Amino acid sequence: MAKSDAKPHITRRQAENVRAAIKVGMIVDRLQKAAMGEIEMKNSELNAAKLLLDKTLPSLQAVEQTVKDDGPKSLEEINERIRSILQANPRLARELAEFSEH
C-alpha cells in the first residue's frame, strides 16, 4: 500500500482561528517587551493593541456575588428549626427515632 501524502484538512474557520491566535501572540509579545522597557510604543500603538486584544481575548470582569444566609444563627434557632421540620414530617421523626435506637 502506498503511503498517503495528503495533508490534514483544515477548515477555513480553523485557519482563521490559528491566524487570530498568532496575531494575538504577536501583540502580547510586543506589549510584554514594551512593559519590560525593551522597546517603546507610541500611544496610538498601545491603543490599537488594546482594541485588537479587546476584540480577540475574553475580558475578565469582576463579578460580585452576594450570599443571603437566612439560616439559623444560634443553637436555639437550630433546635427550633429541627422541631418544626419534625412536626411537619411525623414519618421523618419516627425514622429518626428508629435510627437512633440502633
N, C-alpha and C positions, 0 to 999 in steps of 0.2 A: 504494500500500500504506500502511496505517495503521501508525504507529509503536506499538510495544508499550510500554505503561506498566507492565508487570509488574515488580515488584521482584525482585531476585535471591533465590532460595530459600536460606535459611539453616537448617541442621538445628538441632535442639534442642541437640545436643552442641556445635556450633559456637557457638551463642548462650551456652551455659554457659561455654565456654572464654573467650569475649570478656568476659563479666561477671567471671570469676575474674581475668583479666589486668588489668581496670580496678581491681578491688579491691586486687590486689597492688600496682599502681602507686600507688594512693592511700596504702596503708600505707607503702610505701617512701618516698614523698614526705614523709609525716608524720615518719617516722624520720629522714630527712635534715634536716628543719627542726629537730628536737629535737637532733640531733648538732651542728648549727651554732649552737645557742643561740637560735634564732628563736622557738621555743615550748618549753614544758615539758610533759613527760609523766609521769604517775604510774607507779609500778612496775607496778600492775595493767594499765595500758595497754601498757606495754612488754612484759610477759609475754604479753598477749593478741596483740599484734602478732607476737611471736616464734612463738607457737603457730600462728597463721594462716599465717605465711611457711613454717614447717616443713612444713605440710600442702600448700602450693601450689608452692613452689620446690624444685628438687632441691638436696640438701645436698652441699656439696663436702667430701669426706672425704680425708684424707691416705692415700696409697697407698704402701706400702713395697715396693720391688722389689729382690730380691736376685739378682744375676747370678753364676752359678757359672762361673768360667773355668778349665776343665781343660786349656786349650791349652798348647802348649809355651812355655817362658819364655826359653830360650836358643837360640843358633844350633845348638848340638849337638843339642838336643831336636827342633828343626825338621828338621834333616837326618835324624835317626833316624826321625822320623815319615814323611818322604818315602820313605826307603829301605823301610820296612815296607809302605807303600802300593804302591810299585813292585814289590816282591817278591810281594805278594799279587795283583797285576794285571800279569802279564807283557805283555799286549797294550798296556796303557797305557804301559809302559816303551818298547816298540817304537815306538808312535806318537809319543811324546815325542822319541825319538831321531831319527825321520824328520823331525819338525817342525824340530828344531834344525839339521838339515843344510841346510835351505832358507834 
